[in-house]
Amino acid sequence: MPKRASKLTCEEFQRYIAEQINAGADPEVLERHPHANACAHCRQLVQDLATIVDAARSLYPDASSPRQS
Ligand SMILES: [Zn+2]
């Protein structure tokens, strides 16, 4: 795990977001990321993504992760 997550540049963080979303991560987890807490621009980006992911999951429930939570 990166120890200096909050020191990520916006570009690095946005690449990280894309990787996590592609891997099926919950956007709410990304909203709690230190960079998202420290950077209003990226926080807004994550919130927009969360809205899109929620919409996509409601359209395509079969594509959602099988995790219970
Ligand atoms: Zn940022």
N, CA, C, O and the ligand as a Tripos MOL2 file, in Angstrom:
@<TRIPOS>MOLECULE
protein
  277   275    70     0     0
PROTEIN
NO_CHARGES

@<TRIPOS>ATOM
      1 N           0.8430   -1.2010    0.0000 N.3       1 MET1
      2 CA          0.0000    0.0000    0.0000 C.3       1 MET1
      3 C           0.8760    1.2480    0.0000 C.2       1 MET1
      4 O           1.8650    1.3030    0.7300 O.2       1 MET1
      5 N           0.5320    2.2450   -0.8000 N.am      2 PRO2
      6 CA          1.3310    3.4810   -0.8010 C.3       2 PRO2
      7 C           1.1600    4.2280    0.5150 C.2       2 PRO2
      8 O           0.0430    4.4630    0.9770 O.2       2 PRO2
      9 N           2.2950    4.5950    1.1080 N.am      3 LYS3
     10 CA          2.2510    5.2930    2.3910 C.3       3 LYS3
     11 C           1.9140    6.7670    2.1980 C.2       3 LYS3
     12 O           1.3880    7.4100    3.1070 O.2       3 LYS3
     13 N           2.2100    7.2950    1.0330 N.am      4 ARG4
     14 CA          2.0320    8.7300    0.8090 C.3       4 ARG4
     15 C           0.9100    8.9880   -0.1770 C.2       4 ARG4
     16 O           1.0580    9.7700   -1.1160 O.2       4 ARG4
     17 N          -0.2080    8.3250    0.0470 N.am      5 ALA5
     18 CA         -1.3160    8.4330   -0.8980 C.3       5 ALA5
     19 C          -1.7490    9.8790   -1.0970 C.2       5 ALA5
     20 O          -2.1080   10.2740   -2.2060 O.2       5 ALA5
     21 N          -1.7160   10.6710   -0.0240 N.am      6 SER6
     22 CA         -2.1770   12.0500   -0.1330 C.3       6 SER6
     23 C          -1.2190   12.9040   -0.9490 C.2       6 SER6
     24 O          -1.5600   14.0210   -1.3370 O.2       6 SER6
     25 N           0.0050   12.3760   -1.2180 N.am      7 LYS7
     26 CA          0.9740   13.1270   -2.0020 C.3       7 LYS7
     27 C           0.8640   12.8340   -3.4880 C.2       7 LYS7
     28 O           1.6290   13.3710   -4.2900 O.2       7 LYS7
     29 N          -0.0770   11.9910   -3.8540 N.am      8 LEU8
     30 CA         -0.2820   11.7200   -5.2670 C.3       8 LEU8
     31 C          -0.6080   13.0140   -5.9980 C.2       8 LEU8
     32 O          -1.2600   13.9020   -5.4480 O.2       8 LEU8
     33 N          -0.1510   13.1130   -7.2370 N.am      9 THR9
     34 CA         -0.6310   14.2110   -8.0640 C.3       9 THR9
     35 C          -2.0520   13.8900   -8.5180 C.2       9 THR9
     36 O          -2.5040   12.7490   -8.4250 O.2       9 THR9
     37 N          -2.7430   14.9050   -9.0060 N.am     10 CYS10
     38 CA         -4.0990   14.6770   -9.4880 C.3      10 CYS10
     39 C          -4.0810   13.6620  -10.6280 C.2      10 CYS10
     40 O          -4.9640   12.8100  -10.7140 O.2      10 CYS10
     41 N          -3.0930   13.7500  -11.4880 N.am     11 GLU11
     42 CA         -3.0090   12.8270  -12.6200 C.3      11 GLU11
     43 C          -2.8510   11.4000  -12.1240 C.2      11 GLU11
     44 O          -3.5030   10.4850  -12.6260 O.2      11 GLU11
     45 N          -1.9790   11.2110  -11.1330 N.am     12 GLU12
     46 CA         -1.7630    9.8760  -10.5810 C.3      12 GLU12
     47 C          -3.0340    9.3640   -9.8970 C.2      12 GLU12
     48 O          -3.4030    8.1970  -10.0320 O.2      12 GLU12
     49 N          -3.6830   10.2510   -9.1710 N.am     13 PHE13
     50 CA         -4.8880    9.8370   -8.4740 C.3      13 PHE13
     51 C          -5.9920    9.4620   -9.4600 C.2      13 PHE13
     52 O          -6.7200    8.4920   -9.2510 O.2      13 PHE13
     53 N          -6.1070   10.2300  -10.5250 N.am     14 GLN14
     54 CA         -7.1580    9.9290  -11.5070 C.3      14 GLN14
     55 C          -6.8880    8.6100  -12.2180 C.2      14 GLN14
     56 O          -7.8200    7.8860  -12.5690 O.2      14 GLN14
     57 N          -5.6050    8.2970  -12.4300 N.am     15 ARG15
     58 CA         -5.2670    7.0020  -13.0120 C.3      15 ARG15
     59 C          -5.6210    5.8810  -12.0280 C.2      15 ARG15
     60 O          -6.1230    4.8240  -12.4110 O.2      15 ARG15
     61 N          -5.3400    6.1510  -10.7450 N.am     16 TYR16
     62 CA         -5.6860    5.1930   -9.6860 C.3      16 TYR16
     63 C          -7.1980    4.9630   -9.6400 C.2      16 TYR16
     64 O          -7.6520    3.8250   -9.5150 O.2      16 TYR16
     65 N          -7.9680    6.0330   -9.7410 N.am     17 ILE17
     66 CA         -9.4350    5.9140   -9.7540 C.3      17 ILE17
     67 C          -9.8730    4.9890  -10.8790 C.2      17 ILE17
     68 O         -10.6720    4.0750  -10.6740 O.2      17 ILE17
     69 N          -9.3400    5.2390  -12.0720 N.am     18 ALA18
     70 CA         -9.7390    4.4440  -13.2350 C.3      18 ALA18
     71 C          -9.4120    2.9680  -13.0160 C.2      18 ALA18
     72 O         -10.2100    2.0900  -13.3410 O.2      18 ALA18
     73 N          -8.2360    2.7090  -12.4640 N.am     19 GLU19
     74 CA         -7.8450    1.3130  -12.2060 C.3      19 GLU19
     75 C          -8.7950    0.6640  -11.2100 C.2      19 GLU19
     76 O          -9.2220   -0.4760  -11.3960 O.2      19 GLU19
     77 N          -9.1230    1.4010  -10.1490 N.am     20 GLN20
     78 CA         -9.9840    0.8470   -9.1100 C.3      20 GLN20
     79 C         -11.3940    0.5980   -9.6330 C.2      20 GLN20
     80 O         -11.9970   -0.4320   -9.3330 O.2      20 GLN20
     81 N         -11.9140    1.5310  -10.4080 N.am     21 ILE21
     82 CA        -13.2610    1.3630  -10.9670 C.3      21 ILE21
     83 C         -13.2810    0.1770  -11.9140 C.2      21 ILE21
     84 O         -14.2140   -0.6260  -11.8980 O.2      21 ILE21
     85 N         -12.2460    0.0720  -12.7400 N.am     22 ASN22
     86 CA        -12.1740   -1.0560  -13.6720 C.3      22 ASN22
     87 C         -12.0920   -2.3760  -12.9240 C.2      22 ASN22
     88 O         -12.5670   -3.4030  -13.4080 O.2      22 ASN22
     89 N         -11.4870   -2.3460  -11.7400 N.am     23 ALA23
     90 CA        -11.3460   -3.5550  -10.9340 C.3      23 ALA23
     91 C         -12.6100   -3.8490  -10.1270 C.2      23 ALA23
     92 O         -12.6730   -4.8490   -9.4110 O.2      23 ALA23
     93 N         -13.6180   -2.9780  -10.2410 N.am     24 GLY24
     94 CA        -14.8780   -3.2150   -9.5540 C.3      24 GLY24
     95 C         -14.9430   -2.6260   -8.1550 C.2      24 GLY24
     96 O         -15.7970   -3.0090   -7.3550 O.2      24 GLY24
     97 N         -14.0320   -1.6840   -7.8530 N.am     25 ALA25
     98 CA        -14.0240   -1.1000   -6.5200 C.3      25 ALA25
     99 C         -15.2510   -0.2220   -6.3090 C.2      25 ALA25
    100 O         -15.8320    0.3030   -7.2590 O.2      25 ALA25
    101 N         -15.6270   -0.0750   -5.0480 N.am     26 ASP26
    102 CA        -16.7450    0.7780   -4.6970 C.3      26 ASP26
    103 C         -16.2800    2.2370   -4.7050 C.2      26 ASP26
    104 O         -15.3110    2.5690   -4.0230 O.2      26 ASP26
    105 N         -16.9450    3.1110   -5.4580 N.am     27 PRO27
    106 CA        -16.5230    4.5170   -5.4980 C.3      27 PRO27
    107 C         -16.5340    5.1830   -4.1290 C.2      27 PRO27
    108 O         -15.7910    6.1380   -3.9020 O.2      27 PRO27
    109 N         -17.3680    4.6910   -3.2100 N.am     28 GLU28
    110 CA        -17.3890    5.2950   -1.8660 C.3      28 GLU28
    111 C         -16.0510    5.1410   -1.1690 C.2      28 GLU28
    112 O         -15.6600    5.9860   -0.3630 O.2      28 GLU28
    113 N         -15.3460    4.0520   -1.4830 N.am     29 VAL29
    114 CA        -14.0160    3.8610   -0.9150 C.3      29 VAL29
    115 C         -13.0770    4.9370   -1.4500 C.2      29 VAL29
    116 O         -12.2580    5.4760   -0.7060 O.2      29 VAL29
    117 N         -13.1930    5.2460   -2.7290 N.am     30 LEU30
    118 CA        -12.3340    6.2640   -3.3390 C.3      30 LEU30
    119 C         -12.6420    7.6490   -2.7720 C.2      30 LEU30
    120 O         -11.7480    8.4890   -2.6590 O.2      30 LEU30
    121 N         -13.9010    7.8870   -2.4160 N.am     31 GLU31
    122 CA        -14.2640    9.1840   -1.8350 C.3      31 GLU31
    123 C         -13.5640    9.4040   -0.5010 C.2      31 GLU31
    124 O         -13.3460   10.5420   -0.0870 O.2      31 GLU31
    125 N         -13.2120    8.3040    0.1730 N.am     32 ARG32
    126 CA        -12.5360    8.4190    1.4790 C.3      32 ARG32
    127 C         -11.0240    8.4290    1.3360 C.2      32 ARG32
    128 O         -10.3070    8.5080    2.3340 O.2      32 ARG32
    129 N         -10.5310    8.3490    0.1060 N.am     33 HIS33
    130 CA         -9.0880    8.3720   -0.1240 C.3      33 HIS33
    131 C          -8.5180    9.7260    0.3180 C.2      33 HIS33
    132 O          -9.1550   10.7600    0.1200 O.2      33 HIS33
    133 N          -7.3120    9.7210    0.9200 N.am     34 PRO34
    134 CA         -6.7220   10.9730    1.3950 C.3      34 PRO34
    135 C          -6.6220   12.0510    0.3240 C.2      34 PRO34
    136 O          -6.8140   13.2320    0.6120 O.2      34 PRO34
    137 N          -6.3230   11.6550   -0.9010 N.am     35 HIS35
    138 CA         -6.2350   12.6770   -1.9490 C.3      35 HIS35
    139 C          -7.6040   13.3020   -2.2050 C.2      35 HIS35
    140 O          -7.7070   14.5130   -2.4020 O.2      35 HIS35
    141 N          -8.6500   12.4820   -2.2020 N.am     36 ALA36
    142 CA         -9.9990   13.0150   -2.4120 C.3      36 ALA36
    143 C         -10.3880   13.9560   -1.2750 C.2      36 ALA36
    144 O         -11.0840   14.9480   -1.4920 O.2      36 ALA36
    145 N          -9.9360   13.6410   -0.0650 N.am     37 ASN37
    146 CA        -10.2250   14.5180    1.0640 C.3      37 ASN37
    147 C          -9.4870   15.8380    0.9470 C.2      37 ASN37
    148 O          -9.9920   16.8810    1.3640 O.2      37 ASN37
    149 N          -8.2850   15.7890    0.3770 N.am     38 ALA38
    150 CA         -7.4380   16.9710    0.3210 C.3      38 ALA38
    151 C          -7.6740   17.8040   -0.9290 C.2      38 ALA38
    152 O          -7.2920   18.9740   -0.9650 O.2      38 ALA38
    153 N          -8.2850   17.2400   -1.9380 N.am     39 CYS39
    154 CA         -8.3600   17.8900   -3.2390 C.3      39 CYS39
    155 C          -9.8150   17.9670   -3.6960 C.2      39 CYS39
    156 O         -10.4100   16.9580   -4.0730 O.2      39 CYS39
    157 N         -10.3800   19.1680   -3.6590 N.am     40 ALA40
    158 CA        -11.7920   19.3390   -4.0000 C.3      40 ALA40
    159 C         -12.0640   18.9390   -5.4440 C.2      40 ALA40
    160 O         -13.1240   18.3990   -5.7590 O.2      40 ALA40
    161 N         -11.1070   19.2080   -6.3080 N.am     41 HIS41
    162 CA        -11.2950   18.8820   -7.7250 C.3      41 HIS41
    163 C         -11.4700   17.3770   -7.9040 C.2      41 HIS41
    164 O         -12.4010   16.9310   -8.5740 O.2      41 HIS41
    165 N         -10.5750   16.5970   -7.3050 N.am     42 CYS42
    166 CA        -10.6550   15.1480   -7.4530 C.3      42 CYS42
    167 C         -11.8370   14.5780   -6.6800 C.2      42 CYS42
    168 O         -12.4260   13.5780   -7.0910 O.2      42 CYS42
    169 N         -12.1860   15.2100   -5.5600 N.am     43 ARG43
    170 CA        -13.3540   14.7430   -4.8040 C.3      43 ARG43
    171 C         -14.6080   14.8620   -5.6820 C.2      43 ARG43
    172 O         -15.4440   13.9590   -5.7170 O.2      43 ARG43
    173 N         -14.7200   15.9790   -6.3800 N.am     44 GLN44
    174 CA        -15.8570   16.1680   -7.2780 C.3      44 GLN44
    175 C         -15.8460   15.1190   -8.3830 C.2      44 GLN44
    176 O         -16.8900   14.5900   -8.7660 O.2      44 GLN44
    177 N         -14.6580   14.8280   -8.8840 N.am     45 LEU45
    178 CA        -14.5290   13.8340   -9.9510 C.3      45 LEU45
    179 C         -14.9990   12.4650   -9.4610 C.2      45 LEU45
    180 O         -15.7230   11.7600  -10.1640 O.2      45 LEU45
    181 N         -14.5810   12.0950   -8.2460 N.am     46 VAL46
    182 CA        -14.9790   10.8020   -7.6930 C.3      46 VAL46
    183 C         -16.4870   10.7600   -7.4760 C.2      46 VAL46
    184 O         -17.1250    9.7370   -7.7230 O.2      46 VAL46
    185 N         -17.0550   11.8690   -7.0150 N.am     47 GLN47
    186 CA        -18.5000   11.8880   -6.7850 C.3      47 GLN47
    187 C         -19.2600   11.7610   -8.0990 C.2      47 GLN47
    188 O         -20.2910   11.0910   -8.1660 O.2      47 GLN47
    189 N         -18.7470   12.4080   -9.1440 N.am     48 ASP48
    190 CA        -19.3710   12.2560  -10.4600 C.3      48 ASP48
    191 C         -19.2850   10.8070  -10.9230 C.2      48 ASP48
    192 O         -20.2500   10.2530  -11.4500 O.2      48 ASP48
    193 N         -18.1170   10.2000  -10.7210 N.am     49 LEU49
    194 CA        -17.9240    8.8060  -11.1090 C.3      49 LEU49
    195 C         -18.8440    7.8880  -10.3240 C.2      49 LEU49
    196 O         -19.4010    6.9380  -10.8740 O.2      49 LEU49
    197 N         -19.0030    8.1720   -9.0350 N.am     50 ALA50
    198 CA        -19.8740    7.3460   -8.2020 C.3      50 ALA50
    199 C         -21.2990    7.3780   -8.7340 C.2      50 ALA50
    200 O         -21.9870    6.3580   -8.7480 O.2      50 ALA50
    201 N         -21.7360    8.5490   -9.1700 N.am     51 THR51
    202 CA        -23.0770    8.6790   -9.7360 C.3      51 THR51
    203 C         -23.2010    7.8420  -10.9930 C.2      51 THR51
    204 O         -24.2020    7.1560  -11.2030 O.2      51 THR51
    205 N         -22.1650    7.9060  -11.8330 N.am     52 ILE52
    206 CA        -22.1820    7.1420  -13.0900 C.3      52 ILE52
    207 C         -22.1680    5.6440  -12.8080 C.2      52 ILE52
    208 O         -22.9060    4.8820  -13.4310 O.2      52 ILE52
    209 N         -21.3160    5.2220  -11.8570 N.am     53 VAL53
    210 CA        -21.2120    3.8000  -11.5370 C.3      53 VAL53
    211 C         -22.5230    3.2970  -10.9520 C.2      53 VAL53
    212 O         -22.9800    2.2050  -11.2900 O.2      53 VAL53
    213 N         -23.1310    4.0940  -10.0710 N.am     54 ASP54
    214 CA        -24.4190    3.6880   -9.5020 C.3      54 ASP54
    215 C         -25.4540    3.5120  -10.6060 C.2      54 ASP54
    216 O         -26.2150    2.5450  -10.6080 O.2      54 ASP54
    217 N         -25.4760    4.4510  -11.5390 N.am     55 ALA55
    218 CA        -26.4420    4.3770  -12.6280 C.3      55 ALA55
    219 C         -26.1760    3.1490  -13.4870 C.2      55 ALA55
    220 O         -27.1050    2.4490  -13.8890 O.2      55 ALA55
    221 N         -24.9070    2.8920  -13.7630 N.am     56 ALA56
    222 CA        -24.5590    1.7430  -14.5910 C.3      56 ALA56
    223 C         -24.9470    0.4440  -13.8970 C.2      56 ALA56
    224 O         -25.4340   -0.4900  -14.5340 O.2      56 ALA56
    225 N         -24.7250    0.3940  -12.5790 N.am     57 ARG57
    226 CA        -25.0480   -0.8350  -11.8500 C.3      57 ARG57
    227 C         -26.5510   -1.0610  -11.7810 C.2      57 ARG57
    228 O         -27.0040   -2.2060  -11.7660 O.2      57 ARG57
    229 N         -27.3250    0.0120  -11.7380 N.am     58 SER58
    230 CA        -28.7740   -0.1780  -11.7100 C.3      58 SER58
    231 C         -29.2910   -0.5670  -13.0880 C.2      58 SER58
    232 O         -30.3240   -1.2250  -13.2090 O.2      58 SER58
    233 N         -28.5680   -0.1580  -14.1250 N.am     59 LEU59
    234 CA        -28.9630   -0.5500  -15.4830 C.3      59 LEU59
    235 C         -28.5480   -1.9820  -15.7870 C.2      59 LEU59
    236 O         -29.2510   -2.7200  -16.4770 O.2      59 LEU59
    237 N         -27.3730   -2.3590  -15.2480 N.am     60 TYR60
    238 CA        -26.8150   -3.6830  -15.5490 C.3      60 TYR60
    239 C         -26.4790   -4.4030  -14.2550 C.2      60 TYR60
    240 O         -25.3020   -4.5880  -13.9450 O.2      60 TYR60
    241 N         -27.4920   -4.8170  -13.4870 N.am     61 PRO61
    242 CA        -27.2320   -5.4090  -12.1670 C.3      61 PRO61
    243 C         -26.3470   -6.6510  -12.2270 C.2      61 PRO61
    244 O         -25.6420   -6.9530  -11.2640 O.2      61 PRO61
    245 N         -26.3750   -7.3660  -13.3370 N.am     62 ASP62
    246 CA        -25.5560   -8.5620  -13.4480 C.3      62 ASP62
    247 C         -24.0730   -8.2430  -13.4350 C.2      62 ASP62
    248 O         -23.2480   -9.1020  -13.1210 O.2      62 ASP62
    249 N         -23.7340   -7.0040  -13.7780 N.am     63 ALA63
    250 CA        -22.3290   -6.6120  -13.8540 C.3      63 ALA63
    251 C         -21.7860   -6.1800  -12.4940 C.2      63 ALA63
    252 O         -20.5840   -5.9660  -12.3370 O.2      63 ALA63
    253 N         -22.6750   -6.0530  -11.5170 N.am     64 SER64
    254 CA        -22.2110   -5.5900  -10.2070 C.3      64 SER64
    255 C         -21.4070   -6.6950   -9.5210 C.2      64 SER64
    256 O         -21.5410   -7.8760   -9.8410 O.2      64 SER64
    257 N         -20.5830   -6.2870   -8.5860 N.am     65 SER65
    258 CA        -19.7220   -7.2340   -7.9090 C.3      65 SER65
    259 C         -20.5490   -8.1730   -7.0400 C.2      65 SER65
    260 O         -21.5640   -7.7590   -6.4800 O.2      65 SER65
    261 N         -20.1360   -9.4210   -6.9210 N.am     66 PRO66
    262 CA        -20.9000  -10.4100   -6.1540 C.3      66 PRO66
    263 C         -20.7250  -10.2640   -4.6450 C.2      66 PRO66
    264 O         -21.3030  -11.0380   -3.8810 O.2      66 PRO66
    265 N         -19.9340   -9.2810   -4.2030 N.am     67 ARG67
    266 CA        -19.7100   -9.1280   -2.7730 C.3      67 ARG67
    267 C         -21.0060   -8.8020   -2.0440 C.2      67 ARG67
    268 O         -21.8900   -8.1540   -2.6060 O.2      67 ARG67
    269 N         -21.1240   -9.2440   -0.8010 N.am     68 GLN68
    270 CA        -22.3570   -9.1070   -0.0380 C.3      68 GLN68
    271 C         -22.6300   -7.6840    0.3790 C.2      68 GLN68
    272 O         -23.7800   -7.2440    0.3470 O.2      68 GLN68
    273 N         -21.6080   -6.9530    0.7680 N.am     69 SER69
    274 CA        -21.7950   -5.6210    1.3040 C.3      69 SER69
    275 C         -22.2150   -4.6700    0.2170 C.2      69 SER69
    276 O         -22.4230   -3.4850    0.4800 O.2      69 SER69
    277 ZN         -6.4410   16.0590   -7.0640 Zn       70 ZN70
@<TRIPOS>BOND
     1     1     2 1
     2     2     3 1
     3     3     4 2
     4     3     5 am
     5     5     6 1
     6     6     7 1
     7     7     8 2
     8     7     9 am
     9     9    10 1
    10    10    11 1
    11    11    12 2
    12    11    13 am
    13    13    14 1
    14    14    15 1
    15    15    16 2
    16    15    17 am
    17    17    18 1
    18    18    19 1
    19    19    20 2
    20    19    21 am
    21    21    22 1
    22    22    23 1
    23    23    24 2
    24    23    25 am
    25    25    26 1
    26    26    27 1
    27    27    28 2
    28    27    29 am
    29    29    30 1
    30    30    31 1
    31    31    32 2
    32    31    33 am
    33    33    34 1
    34    34    35 1
    35    35    36 2
    36    35    37 am
    37    37    38 1
    38    38    39 1
    39    39    40 2
    40    39    41 am
    41    41    42 1
    42    42    43 1
    43    43    44 2
    44    43    45 am
    45    45    46 1
    46    46    47 1
    47    47    48 2
    48    47    49 am
    49    49    50 1
    50    50    51 1
    51    51    52 2
    52    51    53 am
    53    53    54 1
    54    54    55 1
    55    55    56 2
    56    55    57 am
    57    57    58 1
    58    58    59 1
    59    59    60 2
    60    59    61 am
    61    61    62 1
    62    62    63 1
    63    63    64 2
    64    63    65 am
    65    65    66 1
    66    66    67 1
    67    67    68 2
    68    67    69 am
    69    69    70 1
    70    70    71 1
    71    71    72 2
    72    71    73 am
    73    73    74 1
    74    74    75 1
    75    75    76 2
    76    75    77 am
    77    77    78 1
    78    78    79 1
    79    79    80 2
    80    79    81 am
    81    81    82 1
    82    82    83 1
    83    83    84 2
    84    83    85 am
    85    85    86 1
    86    86    87 1
    87    87    88 2
    88    87    89 am
    89    89    90 1
    90    90    91 1
    91    91    92 2
    92    91    93 am
    93    93    94 1
    94    94    95 1
    95    95    96 2
    96    95    97 am
    97    97    98 1
    98    98    99 1
    99    99   100 2
   100    99   101 am
   101   101   102 1
   102   102   103 1
   103   103   104 2
   104   103   105 am
   105   105   106 1
   106   106   107 1
   107   107   108 2
   108   107   109 am
   109   109   110 1
   110   110   111 1
   111   111   112 2
   112   111   113 am
   113   113   114 1
   114   114   115 1
   115   115   116 2
   116   115   117 am
   117   117   118 1
   118   118   119 1
   119   119   120 2
   120   119   121 am
   121   121   122 1
   122   122   123 1
   123   123   124 2
   124   123   125 am
   125   125   126 1
   126   126   127 1
   127   127   128 2
   128   127   129 am
   129   129   130 1
   130   130   131 1
   131   131   132 2
   132   131   133 am
   133   133   134 1
   134   134   135 1
   135   135   136 2
   136   135   137 am
   137   137   138 1
   138   138   139 1
   139   139   140 2
   140   139   141 am
   141   141   142 1
   142   142   143 1
   143   143   144 2
   144   143   145 am
   145   145   146 1
   146   146   147 1
   147   147   148 2
   148   147   149 am
   149   149   150 1
   150   150   151 1
   151   151   152 2
   152   151   153 am
   153   153   154 1
   154   154   155 1
   155   155   156 2
   156   155   157 am
   157   157   158 1
   158   158   159 1
   159   159   160 2
   160   159   161 am
   161   161   162 1
   162   162   163 1
   163   163   164 2
   164   163   165 am
   165   165   166 1
   166   166   167 1
   167   167   168 2
   168   167   169 am
   169   169   170 1
   170   170   171 1
   171   171   172 2
   172   171   173 am
   173   173   174 1
   174   174   175 1
   175   175   176 2
   176   175   177 am
   177   177   178 1
   178   178   179 1
   179   179   180 2
   180   179   181 am
   181   181   182 1
   182   182   183 1
   183   183   184 2
   184   183   185 am
   185   185   186 1
   186   186   187 1
   187   187   188 2
   188   187   189 am
   189   189   190 1
   190   190   191 1
   191   191   192 2
   192   191   193 am
   193   193   194 1
   194   194   195 1
   195   195   196 2
   196   195   197 am
   197   197   198 1
   198   198   199 1
   199   199   200 2
   200   199   201 am
   201   201   202 1
   202   202   203 1
   203   203   204 2
   204   203   205 am
   205   205   206 1
   206   206   207 1
   207   207   208 2
   208   207   209 am
   209   209   210 1
   210   210   211 1
   211   211   212 2
   212   211   213 am
   213   213   214 1
   214   214   215 1
   215   215   216 2
   216   215   217 am
   217   217   218 1
   218   218   219 1
   219   219   220 2
   220   219   221 am
   221   221   222 1
   222   222   223 1
   223   223   224 2
   224   223   225 am
   225   225   226 1
   226   226   227 1
   227   227   228 2
   228   227   229 am
   229   229   230 1
   230   230   231 1
   231   231   232 2
   232   231   233 am
   233   233   234 1
   234   234   235 1
   235   235   236 2
   236   235   237 am
   237   237   238 1
   238   238   239 1
   239   239   240 2
   240   239   241 am
   241   241   242 1
   242   242   243 1
   243   243   244 2
   244   243   245 am
   245   245   246 1
   246   246   247 1
   247   247   248 2
   248   247   249 am
   249   249   250 1
   250   250   251 1
   251   251   252 2
   252   251   253 am
   253   253   254 1
   254   254   255 1
   255   255   256 2
   256   255   257 am
   257   257   258 1
   258   258   259 1
   259   259   260 2
   260   259   261 am
   261   261   262 1
   262   262   263 1
   263   263   264 2
   264   263   265 am
   265   265   266 1
   266   266   267 1
   267   267   268 2
   268   267   269 am
   269   269   270 1
   270   270   271 1
   271   271   272 2
   272   271   273 am
   273   273   274 1
   274   274   275 1
   275   275   276 2
@<TRIPOS>SUBSTRUCTURE
     1 MET1         2 RESIDUE 1 A MET
     2 PRO2         6 RESIDUE 1 A PRO
     3 LYS3        10 RESIDUE 1 A LYS
     4 ARG4        14 RESIDUE 1 A ARG
     5 ALA5        18 RESIDUE 1 A ALA
     6 SER6        22 RESIDUE 1 A SER
     7 LYS7        26 RESIDUE 1 A LYS
     8 LEU8        30 RESIDUE 1 A LEU
     9 THR9        34 RESIDUE 1 A THR
    10 CYS10       38 RESIDUE 1 A CYS
    11 GLU11       42 RESIDUE 1 A GLU
    12 GLU12       46 RESIDUE 1 A GLU
    13 PHE13       50 RESIDUE 1 A PHE
    14 GLN14       54 RESIDUE 1 A GLN
    15 ARG15       58 RESIDUE 1 A ARG
    16 TYR16       62 RESIDUE 1 A TYR
    17 ILE17       66 RESIDUE 1 A ILE
    18 ALA18       70 RESIDUE 1 A ALA
    19 GLU19       74 RESIDUE 1 A GLU
    20 GLN20       78 RESIDUE 1 A GLN
    21 ILE21       82 RESIDUE 1 A ILE
    22 ASN22       86 RESIDUE 1 A ASN
    23 ALA23       90 RESIDUE 1 A ALA
    24 GLY24       94 RESIDUE 1 A GLY
    25 ALA25       98 RESIDUE 1 A ALA
    26 ASP26      102 RESIDUE 1 A ASP
    27 PRO27      106 RESIDUE 1 A PRO
    28 GLU28      110 RESIDUE 1 A GLU
    29 VAL29      114 RESIDUE 1 A VAL
    30 LEU30      118 RESIDUE 1 A LEU
    31 GLU31      122 RESIDUE 1 A GLU
    32 ARG32      126 RESIDUE 1 A ARG
    33 HIS33      130 RESIDUE 1 A HIS
    34 PRO34      134 RESIDUE 1 A PRO
    35 HIS35      138 RESIDUE 1 A HIS
    36 ALA36      142 RESIDUE 1 A ALA
    37 ASN37      146 RESIDUE 1 A ASN
    38 ALA38      150 RESIDUE 1 A ALA
    39 CYS39      154 RESIDUE 1 A CYS
    40 ALA40      158 RESIDUE 1 A ALA
    41 HIS41      162 RESIDUE 1 A HIS
    42 CYS42      166 RESIDUE 1 A CYS
    43 ARG43      170 RESIDUE 1 A ARG
    44 GLN44      174 RESIDUE 1 A GLN
    45 LEU45      178 RESIDUE 1 A LEU
    46 VAL46      182 RESIDUE 1 A VAL
    47 GLN47      186 RESIDUE 1 A GLN
    48 ASP48      190 RESIDUE 1 A ASP
    49 LEU49      194 RESIDUE 1 A LEU
    50 ALA50      198 RESIDUE 1 A ALA
    51 THR51      202 RESIDUE 1 A THR
    52 ILE52      206 RESIDUE 1 A ILE
    53 VAL53      210 RESIDUE 1 A VAL
    54 ASP54      214 RESIDUE 1 A ASP
    55 ALA55      218 RESIDUE 1 A ALA
    56 ALA56      222 RESIDUE 1 A ALA
    57 ARG57      226 RESIDUE 1 A ARG
    58 SER58      230 RESIDUE 1 A SER
    59 LEU59      234 RESIDUE 1 A LEU
    60 TYR60      238 RESIDUE 1 A TYR
    61 PRO61      242 RESIDUE 1 A PRO
    62 ASP62      246 RESIDUE 1 A ASP
    63 ALA63      250 RESIDUE 1 A ALA
    64 SER64      254 RESIDUE 1 A SER
    65 SER65      258 RESIDUE 1 A SER
    66 PRO66      262 RESIDUE 1 A PRO
    67 ARG67      266 RESIDUE 1 A ARG
    68 GLN68      270 RESIDUE 1 A GLN
    69 SER69      274 RESIDUE 1 A SER
    70 ZN70       277 GROUP 0 **** ****
